[in-house]
């Protein structure tokens, strides 16, 4: 059997080379991939907004916003998120890939 080299193992036809050179050497790994919806639960809109803001470079700018404007922004965000709130938390689903 020809030994793999950098050129033939990582060329444009790498999948073919993988099958040809590496699978016989290591055996075919058993991999099962599936996707499934998973629940996603985030903090309440008010908390989520400010946790998100303060974890970014925008935080410096928002420290200069007066309390009334900050409260208005918080209220507006909470109202827009209302359809996604369950038991006080932002909730939804994401599709996650699982490998086994």
C-alpha positions in Angstrom: 0.0 0.0 0.0 1.2 3.5 -0.9 1.9 5.6 2.2 0.0 8.9 2.4 1.9 12.0 1.8 1.0 15.6 2.5 0.2 16.1 -1.2 -2.1 13.1 -1.7 -3.7 13.1 1.8 -4.8 16.8 1.6 -5.4 17.4 -2.1 -8.6 18.5 -3.8 -9.8 14.8 -3.7 -9.1 14.5 0.0 -12.2 12.4 0.6 -11.1 9.8 -1.8 -7.6 9.8 -0.3 -9.1 9.5 3.2 -10.9 6.3 2.0 -7.9 5.0 0.2 -5.1 5.7 2.7 -6.4 6.3 6.2 -9.5 4.1 6.6 -7.6 0.8 6.0 -5.0 1.9 8.5 -7.3 3.0 11.3 -10.5 1.2 10.5 -13.8 2.9 9.6 -15.0 4.9 12.6 -18.6 4.5 13.4 -20.2 8.0 13.6 -23.9 8.7 13.7 -25.0 12.3 13.3 -28.6 13.4 14.0 -30.3 16.7 14.5 -33.1 17.3 17.0 -34.8 20.4 18.4 -33.6 21.2 21.9 -35.2 23.7 24.3 -33.4 27.0 24.8 -34.0 28.9 28.0 -32.4 32.3 28.4 -32.7 34.9 31.2 -35.7 37.3 31.4 -35.6 39.8 28.6 -34.4 42.7 30.8 -31.5 40.6 32.2 -30.7 39.1 28.8 -30.4 42.6 27.2 -28.0 44.0 29.7 -26.0 40.8 30.1 -25.6 40.9 26.3 -24.7 44.5 26.1 -22.2 44.4 28.9 -20.4 41.4 27.4 -19.5 43.4 24.3 -17.5 46.5 23.5 -20.8 48.4 23.5 -20.7 48.4 27.3 -18.5 51.6 27.4 -21.0 53.5 25.4 -24.0 52.4 27.4 -22.4 53.5 30.7 -22.9 57.0 29.4 -26.7 56.6 28.7 -28.9 58.2 31.3 -31.2 56.1 33.5 -34.4 57.2 31.7 -33.2 56.2 28.3 -31.8 53.0 29.6 -35.2 52.2 31.2 -37.0 53.0 28.0 -34.7 50.7 26.0 -35.2 48.0 28.5 -39.0 48.3 28.4 -39.1 48.4 24.6 -36.9 45.3 24.4 -39.0 43.4 26.9 -42.2 44.3 25.0 -40.8 43.1 21.7 -39.6 39.8 23.4 -43.0 39.2 25.0 -44.1 36.5 22.5 -41.0 34.5 23.4 -41.3 34.7 27.2 -42.4 31.6 29.1 -42.5 31.6 32.9 -40.5 34.9 33.0 -37.7 33.5 30.8 -36.9 33.9 27.1 -37.6 30.5 25.6 -37.5 28.8 22.3 -35.9 25.9 20.4 -32.7 25.4 18.6 -31.7 22.5 16.3 -28.7 20.8 17.7 -26.5 18.2 16.1 -25.5 15.2 18.1 -22.8 12.7 17.3 -22.7 9.3 18.7 
